[in-house]
Amino acid sequence: EDDPDMQNFIDMDARGIIQLRVIEAVGAEKFAEYLYHKLNDFVQLETEGRVKVVKVKFMENHKNSAIYAA
């Protein structure tokens, strides 16, 4: 949300060039948490509650990763 080019992204989203998702924090830990909730909501909906996401591992590179589990 604090990207210096945010207005450009907002403009591209408004023109249909991209689908913008603004995330409060983008460190590995916060991104793993964000993905967990997005994926779990989707999986729950698609499987009518029969399947849930247990945890998400997000890797920025071979030296930095984070795991989020609820």
Steps between C-alpha positions, in 0.01 A plus 500: 500500500798734533652433157626826347337401168162420656314754288630334182371164623163653590478651152587168332239324713237757401588443132471122536869435433559337839300374795640692793506360852628743761659325793577672828837333551699284261764330710512123470302452823217734403486369144476140626211606725326685215534199268375262767177694545443555127568137413303358792195712415519384137555132586219501757261654248598270213476185712189604691696487824638148452864611463699767680850639472709401801808713438679702237874524444612806310856525372650831389824327406710206619601690815169655610167331553206505738230254600152603610260256663179586680 
